[in-house]
Amino acid sequence: MVRNSCKRFPLIKGKSGRLHFKSIGGHFRNIALTFAVILGVFGISSAGAQILCNEPLKPFCLEQVGDLRPGGQKRCVSDIREYVVKMEEYIQCSRRKLQESIETKEAAEERLEELTAQLPE
């Protein structure tokens, strides 16, 4: 074993002669398992209530002024087509998110009215 100042992950020399961390695979497996359990307990129950919409990045050539490099026109056309499809997905997602937000606000207003009616005067 090669001496290493990090005792938790000792370096060892593999068959190929390369150095690698002895227990790092098991450590990361444990982290991944813990993360999966946390997602299972907390994430899935609220997953339906959370919608994340990611706006796609504009292709560079979309706003480029002047001629494209030779052969760049095909790539630009492909990039813009892909961008248009992703923008449509983003717009649809944003509409769903807006509708979800409206419904959540309305539910909060209804609950507020219920609770307010129960308050002693």
C-alpha positions as CSV (number, residue, x, y, z in Angstrom):
1,M,0.0,0.0,0.0
2,V,1.2,3.5,-0.8
3,R,1.4,5.9,2.1
4,N,-1.2,8.6,2.0
5,S,-2.2,11.3,4.4
6,C,-5.9,10.5,3.9
7,K,-6.6,7.5,6.2
8,R,-10.2,7.2,5.3
9,F,-9.5,6.5,1.6
10,P,-6.1,4.8,1.4
11,L,-4.4,4.7,-2.0
12,I,-3.5,1.3,-3.4
13,K,-1.7,0.2,-6.5
14,G,-3.9,-1.7,-8.9
15,K,-2.9,-4.5,-11.3
16,S,-2.1,-1.9,-14.0
17,G,0.2,-0.1,-11.6
18,R,-2.1,2.9,-11.3
19,L,-3.0,4.3,-8.0
20,H,-6.6,4.5,-6.9
21,F,-8.6,4.9,-3.7
22,K,-9.3,1.6,-2.0
23,S,-12.7,2.3,-0.5
24,I,-14.1,5.2,-2.5
25,G,-16.5,3.0,-4.5
26,G,-18.2,1.7,-1.4
27,H,-18.3,5.2,0.1
28,F,-20.1,6.7,-2.9
29,R,-22.4,3.7,-3.1
30,N,-23.5,4.5,0.5
31,I,-24.0,8.1,-0.4
32,A,-26.1,7.2,-3.4
33,L,-28.2,4.8,-1.4
34,T,-28.8,7.4,1.3
35,F,-29.8,9.9,-1.4
36,A,-32.2,7.4,-2.9
37,V,-33.8,6.8,0.5
38,I,-34.2,10.5,1.1
39,L,-35.8,11.0,-2.3
40,G,-38.1,8.1,-1.6
41,V,-39.2,9.4,1.7
42,F,-39.4,13.1,0.9
43,G,-39.1,13.7,-2.8
44,I,-41.8,11.4,-4.2
45,S,-44.6,12.5,-2.0
46,S,-44.2,16.1,-3.2
47,A,-43.0,15.3,-6.7
48,G,-46.5,15.8,-8.2
49,A,-46.7,19.2,-6.6
50,Q,-43.4,20.4,-8.0
51,I,-42.9,21.3,-11.6
52,L,-39.6,22.6,-12.8
53,C,-39.3,24.2,-16.2
54,N,-35.9,24.8,-17.7
55,E,-35.7,27.4,-20.4
56,P,-33.4,26.1,-23.2
57,L,-30.2,28.0,-24.1
58,K,-30.4,30.0,-27.4
59,P,-28.2,28.7,-30.1
60,F,-25.2,31.0,-30.7
61,C,-26.0,31.3,-34.4
62,L,-29.6,32.5,-33.7
63,E,-28.5,36.0,-32.9
64,Q,-25.2,36.0,-34.8
65,V,-24.8,38.9,-37.3
66,G,-23.2,38.2,-40.6
67,D,-22.3,35.0,-42.4
68,L,-21.6,31.7,-40.7
69,R,-18.4,29.8,-41.1
70,P,-18.3,27.4,-44.0
71,G,-20.4,24.4,-43.1
72,G,-21.9,26.2,-40.1
73,Q,-25.2,26.8,-41.8
74,K,-26.3,23.1,-41.5
75,R,-25.3,23.0,-37.9
76,C,-27.1,26.3,-37.2
77,V,-30.3,25.0,-38.9
78,S,-30.1,21.8,-36.8
79,D,-29.5,23.8,-33.6
80,I,-32.4,26.2,-34.2
81,R,-34.8,23.3,-35.0
82,E,-33.9,21.6,-31.7
83,Y,-34.2,24.9,-29.9
84,V,-37.7,25.5,-31.3
85,V,-38.8,22.0,-30.1
86,K,-37.3,22.6,-26.6
87,M,-38.9,26.1,-26.4
88,E,-42.3,24.5,-27.1
89,E,-41.8,22.0,-24.3
90,Y,-40.7,24.9,-22.0
91,I,-43.8,26.9,-22.9
92,Q,-46.1,23.9,-22.2
93,C,-44.3,23.3,-18.9
94,S,-44.6,26.9,-17.9
95,R,-48.3,26.9,-18.7
96,R,-48.7,23.8,-16.5
97,K,-46.7,25.5,-13.7
98,L,-48.9,28.6,-14.0
99,Q,-52.1,26.5,-13.8
100,E,-50.7,24.7,-10.7
101,S,-49.8,28.0,-9.1
102,I,-53.3,29.4,-9.7
103,E,-54.9,26.2,-8.2
104,T,-52.6,26.4,-5.2
105,K,-53.4,30.0,-4.6
106,E,-57.1,29.3,-4.9
107,A,-56.9,26.4,-2.4
108,A,-55.0,28.6,0.0
109,E,-57.7,31.3,-0.3
110,E,-60.4,28.7,0.4
111,R,-58.6,27.4,3.4
112,L,-58.1,31.0,4.7
113,E,-61.8,31.6,4.4
114,E,-62.6,28.4,6.3
115,L,-60.2,29.2,9.1
116,T,-61.3,32.9,9.3
117,A,-64.9,31.8,9.6
118,Q,-64.0,29.6,12.6
119,L,-62.3,32.4,14.5
120,P,-64.2,33.7,17.5
121,E,-65.4,37.3,16.9
